[in-house]
Amino acid sequence: MSILEVNNVSIRYMTGDFKDIGLKEYVLRKIKKNYNVVEFWADKDITFSIEKGDMLGIIGTNGAGKSTLLKVVSGIMRPTCGYVRREGSIAALLELGSGFDGELTVRENTYLRGAMLGYTRKFMDETYDRIIDFAELREFEDRPFKQLSSGMKSRLAFSIASLVHPDILILDEVLSVGDGAFRKKSEQKMREIIGSGATTILVSHSIAQVREMCNKILWLHKGRQIEFGDDVQAICDRYQDFLDGKLKL
Amino acid sequence: MFQKLKQHRFLFEELVKRDFKTKYKRTVLGMAWSLLSPLLTLFIMKLVFTQFFGRNMEHYTTYLFCGNLIFAYFNESTSQGMHSLIGNSAIFSKVNVPKYLFLFSKNVQTLINFALTLVIFFIFCLFDNITFTWKFILLLYPIGCLVLFNIGLGLILSALFVFFRDIQYLWGVFTQLLMYVSAIFYTIDRYSVPVQYAFFLNPVYLFIRYFRKIVIEATIPSVWFHLLMMADVLIALGVGCWMYKKYNTRFLYYV
């Protein structure tokens, strides 16, 4: 029984004039027939499944539909066609830096983020000290969040997020956070989580990382599924060839 | 939904705290100010309008205060609730959380504000020689209805605001006009009977009227009055919930 099954999932994405326009402009444009909404398939017929303990790497160039696919897998978006079936809890660490509130203190933001990730208050009370120590932000605890440097912010975000123990963990480009020393620490922490048997989905632009860590791989290109399988090295080789321009799709 | 609320209780509490703290920016004056500003409005209105409308009327201050109290809460709750979705777009586009939580937490904050003003209102009533009767307990009905009505409108407005960003200006103009037809500082008995009935189409007027009936006249409004109020609430809530349900996964495209 697979822990996550994505079956024939297609996602239609909209973009166009409708963003940031007002009601008045909307009506005017409708009258002038100048209202353009472009719909395109961000993902088309994606099918894969992973078992418990698997580590799936998703590769592809920008605009391949990776992030959209992850949003569907984590339940933020719903697929236009097809279905996603998952067993157990899922946590997605997408773009860690956003969603904090600049006016709140570091401590308050830590609790808020913990709440967003689905932790309980009891759990946060217990682990708060560990989080702050790991992020090395003890002396900034009660400062407004906006006073932190961007490196500090992502350090805090990582420290909170790394405590999750979901059945499925989604990592979108979060393995590398902060400066040299912290990067080492965070990578080690990440490996710990992965090593503890969590099923993980990893989106990465680093082929080396994918080669080393993943046992299954999904290659997307412009919303289409190019390959999916467990022959990680072979698929990575072909992807590398494609990036070098030796292979045409 | 209650199951979900329970599950997200911690997040909800943290959101309420956040809204509260960012609103008052940890200053003492911040809190006092939000109480002071309706009082100032009241003071000015009393100063200006007593000459025109309050001459032959008993308890004109209380009459004014009823209107101001309700309208200020309605105005604050809806116009701030409108921003609750957009303001939290960074969160709901990254984490799968129920989107109505943001509006609810905003409403908790405005409700607290309303409660504080209500206390001041009752103190004013004492000074204005209002007799407190057991009927005051009935005020819980319009207050409960108003809370739900504000939530309903908040749902509608915050959803609309995602799609059309000029809603905030249109709503600003609309509430201004609404204020003038809500009989906050004048009485409606000089109008013809059909016009007087037309006032009942305005839900905000209903809430104000209910308060005045209980507090100033010490009479209980009719059953129909209650039902009409309930109908307004159900319509607002119904439309709001429907919009959230329908567009739940589409808000994402617009932020």
Interface residues (C-beta under 8 A of the other chain):
Chain A: Y13 M14 T15 F18 K19 D20 I21 G22 L23 K24 E25 Y26 K71 S74 G75 I76 M77 R78 A92 L94 E95 S98 G99 D101 E103 L104 E108 Y111 L112 G114 A115 M116 L117 G118 Y119 T120 R121 M124
Chain B: F10 L11 E13 E14 L15 K17 R18 K21 T22 K25 A90 I91 F92 S93 K94 V95 N96 V97 F163 F164 R165 D166 I167 L170 T249 L252 Y253 Y254
